[in-house]
């Protein structure tokens, strides 16, 4: 065995302590400091993403509840409901029959369990107040209908009046439309 004198022993102990301190620094302290800096940078980003996710979750829940309400309203609507006769009645009620130039009805089925009836009404020489009153009455009715699009242009002969094209949608669950077909 090799004999060390006191000075060599002290030097070797100091060297071992220095090596140990360097190893602890290199293997533990430095990586931990880098990880802390990384986390200090990432945590605010992740918190912002979490806040966005919570906001989107609230929006999703509200939309989901609205969708469930709409589906319930569509399911509870009279299966014999027809959009065109409903709108004809509304036009008569608001004394707009003389202003209607053209009616078009179209049914689309974007999904197997869902379809929409779309009625396009073209009107001429109508006052803005009459048009707004009609649209509010349609939107606030008990029927499941909504104004999908509205195009307004000034009348060619009278600047105080308007020409308009209104598309009104009525969604229907496929089960509701098959019930109507089976009743006829």
Long-range contacts (C-beta under 8 A, 24 or more apart in sequence): 70-144, 70-171, 71-173, 73-144, 74-144, 74-171, 74-172, 74-173, 74-176, 75-173, 75-175, 75-176, 77-143, 77-144, 77-172, 77-176, 79-176, 79-179, 79-180, 79-183, 80-180, 80-183, 81-143, 81-144, 81-170, 82-117, 83-117, 83-119, 83-143, 83-145, 83-168, 83-170, 84-117, 84-119, 86-141, 86-143, 86-145, 86-170, 87-119, 87-121, 87-138, 87-168, 90-134, 90-137, 90-138, 90-141, 91-121, 91-134, 93-137, 94-130, 94-133, 94-134, 94-137, 95-130, 96-123, 96-126, 96-130, 96-134, 99-123, 99-124, 99-125, 99-126, 99-130, 109-174, 112-174, 113-173, 113-174, 113-175, 114-171, 114-172, 114-173, 114-174, 115-171, 115-172, 115-174, 115-177, 116-169, 116-170, 116-171, 116-172, 117-169, 117-170, 117-172, 118-148, 118-167, 118-168, 118-169, 118-170, 119-167, 119-168, 119-170, 120-165, 120-166, 120-167, 121-165, 121-166, 121-168, 122-163, 122-164, 122-165, 123-163, 123-164, 123-165, 123-166, 124-155, 124-161, 124-163, 125-155, 125-157, 125-158, 125-161, 125-163, 126-161, 126-162, 126-163, 126-164, 127-160, 127-161, 127-162, 128-152, 128-162, 131-162, 131-164, 135-166, 138-168, 143-170, 144-170, 144-171, 144-172, 145-169, 145-170
